[in-house]
Amino acid sequence: MMYFQNSYAWVIACILLVVVSGSFEVEKLLVPLLAVLAFTFFNTIYQLPYLQYLLFFSISVASLLGFTENLTGSHAESSNVLLYGLSFYTASMAYLITQNKLNYQSVLSVSNPLLLSTGPIALYFKRISYKSLRQRIEYYVPFIIVGTFMFQIVGSPLTEFFFLIDKRDIVSSLIFAAIFELFVYVNFCGLSLLIYGVFGVLGFRIPLNFRQPFSSSNIIEFWKGWHTSLSQVLKVLFYNPMRKKYSLLSALLVVYVASAMWHGVTFNFLLWGLFHAFFFWLTIKILKQKNSLLPLLLLPIIIVVGRLIFADSNTARLLDKLTFSFDGFGVIDALLTVPSQSLVSLLFGILIVACEFIFKKSKIMQKRNYKFLRTPMSLFILCTLGILFASNVGVDYAVYGQR
């Protein structure tokens, strides 16, 4: 029965992917399936030690050799369809091997093409047998609406601001980093919510990949809500075994360097990993001193500067930016040259993040599952704004859907 259900989900996902992309590339569908099947068979027979780490870092090797692109968030889709979804299904297999859960029943869920398009990592893929179709539609369709609004109405027009990456002064660099952080959030989170809703309607529960990260009071809480499936993989593969033998800082350094290598083997990612490991550790130390204000004040600085480092794989340009030289406020005039739709989308994105943060302690925010955007009134507003501001401004692509 489980094989039939997963087969049904796999076939539906293939159809949806072909319809959305407008092309049929059989390699994207079959290569991941055959690769996962082969590794599952290999692991079942031989059970090699440390295979999970070889799988996890296979994407790092592919990146280092130039077979796949680095995940800076810019549009850089790999042309090698044979490596489609490599980062996601190898991370999923690594996690399942560590948990002793990789088996033939998980092959179709791990290689599901819709999950491989942009995540989340398939930590689990559970049938929702106790909910009727009507119940699933009522609960999960709002996730699809919210995700579509975030990705299409807010995210795509923000790509018009990408010219700012070439500017190196402190004001321009920080403004770009803040806008780019917002873009990555609404793009990646939007697609994650959309896919979460689609699978929910089909009768399957997958990881909710974002949990209102901006409803946080410090960087620790932020990371608990950002790309949760990858966070769980990193925790199981690296943090837990490292923490048993080594110091907190050592464990955090390994976790963030591993995360950096998963995104790409470049100087900026190494620096990004070290940066976040240090401030994660520092925040823990400050919180132990019963000081919650300083971590709150550090939060936006860590997020924006971290994104500045993450976004730029041009080492010379990045190092120039990190000198934080001041060159006036001319960037303000440059911002006004973008299409008005992009400015409206920027406002929408800021409002979403502001609501997450300002009302983070209200009852509707407690579960951190975007319920504040899924109320009937919120959905009506989002649908209305979606109709009024639908446009072809900007570029549509998945920031985490490039490999």
C-alpha positions, 0 to 999 in steps of 0.5 A: 500500500505504501509503495502505491501511495508513494508511486501516486505522489511521484507520478502526480509530482512529475505531471505538475513539474512538466506542466509548470516548467513547460518541458519534459526532460526525462533525465530530471525524473529518472536519474534521481530515482535510479540514483536513490534506488542504487544507493539504497541497494548499496547501503542495504547490502554493504552498510559502509561506515560514513556513507552518509557523509560521502553523500552529504558532501557529494554536492560540495565535490560537484560544486568544486569541480564546476558541475553544479552552481553555487547557491548564492541565491542569484539565478545560476541554474545548472545546465547538467540535468543529470545532476538535477536535485543532487543536493536534496536527495543526497542530504535526504539519504544521508539523514535517513541513513543516520536515522536507520530509516533508508529503505526501499519504501523511501526511494520514491519520496526521496526522489520525488521530483517536486521536492527536488525542484526546490526542497524541502529535504525529504526527512519524512513523507507521511500519508494523511489518512485521517483527513478527508479531501474537503478537510485537506483542501480547507487546511492546505489551499491557504498555504498555496495561496500564501506561497504563491503571493510571496513567490510571485507578487512579492519575490519576482519583482524584487529581482529588479534590485539585483544591479545593486550587487555591483555597488561596494559602498556601505550604504549600497551594500547593506541596502542590497543585502537587506533587499536580497535577504527579503527576496530569498525569504519570500522566494524560498519560503513561498515555494516551500509553502506552495509545495507543502500545500500541494502535497497536503491536498494530495494527502501527504505531510512533508516538512514545513520548511519555514516557521516564521523566522522573523518572529524571533528575538535572537539569531538562535530562534531565527535559524530554528525557523529558517530552512528547517529541513536542512537544519535538522540534517545538520543537527543529526549529522554534525552537531549531535555527534560533535557535541558529545566529544567537543566544545560548543564552539567546535560543534557550531563551527563544524555545523556551519562550515558543513552548511557552507560547503553544502551551498558551495565551496567558495571563499564567501561561503566559508566566511559566512559559515565562520561568521554565523558560527561565531555569532550563534556561539556569542548569542548563547553566551550572552543569553546565559547572562540573562541578557535578552536585549543585546541578542535582539539588537544584534539580530538584524545586523547578523542577518543583513551582514550574513546575507551580504557575505552569502550573496557575493561569490566575487571575492575581490568585490566582497572584500571591498564591501567589507571595508564598509567605505562610505560614499554618500546616499546616492543609492537612494536615487538608484532605487527609484529607477526600478519599476514601480511594481518592484517598489510595491513588492518591496513594501509588501515584503517589508510588511510581511516581515514586520508583522512577523516580528511585531506580533510575534508574541500574539496567540495567532503567531504561537505555532509559527505556521503562518496562520496570521496570513491564512485567516479568511480576511488575510486570504481575501486581502492577498488574493485581491492584491494578487489580482491588482498587482500581478505582473511580468516584472522581474524574473521567476526562478527558485533560489534553491532550485538550481541543482 
